[in-house]
Amino acid sequence: MIRAFWFLTVIALISLGGALVADNPGAVSLDWLGYHIDMSIGFMIFAVLILALLLATIFRIWSFFRKAPRRLGRVNRNWRRRRGYKALTQGMFAIAAGDAQEAKRQSKKAENLLAEPPLTMLLSAQAAQLSGDDKAASKFFEKMSERKETKYLGLHGKLNQAMQEGDQESALELAEQASDLNSKTDTVTRTLFELQIKGGNWIEAEETIRKLIKNKLVDVVTGRRRRAILIYQQGVEAENEGRLGDALQLVRKANNLAPGFVPAAVRAARLMQRAGKRRKAASVIEETWVKNPHPHLAEVMENLAPGAGGQEKTRALEKLANYNKDHVESHIAIGRAALASSMWLEAREHLEAAKRKYPGDIPSARICRYLAELEEAENQDVEASREWLKMAADGDPDSAWICSDCGNVVAEWEPVCERCENFDSFEWQVPPRVSRLTATSYASESDDPEQTTIDPEGKPIKNKNQNESDAGNASN
Ligand SMILES: [Zn+2]
């Protein structure tokens, strides 16, 4: 529309000019270099227009040839880029399909066609890795880690290689660098955490957990629990080094972070008792008993009793049991202490209550053993005692610290399972019957000294139920 308008305007102007010239004829006379030319004004205008057109055409032709090389270069570059990206894509497909040779071929092609090392280096490194050429791959990763835009990928590649080679020291260093560079990535920071745990670097591991919580890669509850364990381990080390003040402070902090975490409560109470803070120690045990009644807590409480006599111990446990009155463990704790100090009436009352409360058809082996002991000690009823011992063989085995990942059983809680190397995998639970046998052989083979540590009873049980009393000792 606009074009048509312009065209009509130009036509109108030309006709107007033509008419003007026709209406006002005139002549032009030119004297130049000895030539004399006479012409009409109309002819002169026509000649000037032709000359201008000629010059414009010549200029266009000249400029076309002048720009040709650049234009050709651009066409060539576009062609190379298109082919380069195609090679890159095909190379990635080949990596995904596990075709090492094709991946290598395409990566070389992409490298030649594309002048963009950040894009092609990763493909080249992966292709080299796929074809088993770790040396070449590590060269590419090295080069990548030197460039700002590919540094993270380079470090990541080098980290994976170090892990595969089992070079923990280098892996730890690389994971630290990569995590500092980009702490929001899940895998690298988790790898860093695992490496720190393996190396026993509890302080650094706690920092990493804080980072994971901050970046929402670990939920708050799990994060708190993990921090508690790591701080607890720092406390254990401090105690081993004789820094008892630091140890207590750290273990107390762990206890506050995870109030149901029994090892921290037990250690905190023992350290407080050593420092002469008996009442405070008792209150730590009481607070934990509310959340998680555990036989180890009862043992500590027994030692915290104001007097060494059996009655005082039983009273201390009665007081503790008040914090979680109806729990089976509360009844077992009182029953056991009363049994040890020949308070038959009280022992029977609480052991019977434990038997009733136990969630299962048959009371656990532990309850049966205590009842057997009571029958024999109170009434010298060997027959009834034997019946209870028979039942103990069918009851649930005693709870123990069992790795929830590999089934490993340990006498004392540990932060890392030695067998499967998982962190925080030990849970206090009833062992399944099959693994109970393996657990028993494990305990009796390796932990002889620990077999005699805990239960005050067991004399009549040892011959017949050796296995169970072993499992019980390992667990308590
Ligand atoms: Zn394990």
Boltz pocket constraint, residues with backbone or C-beta under 6 A from the ligand:
constraints:
  - pocket:
      binder: B
      contacts: [[A, 403], [A, 404], [A, 405], [A, 406], [A, 407], [A, 408], [A, 417], [A, 418], [A, 419], [A, 420], [A, 421], [A, 422], [A, 425]]
      max_distance: 6.0
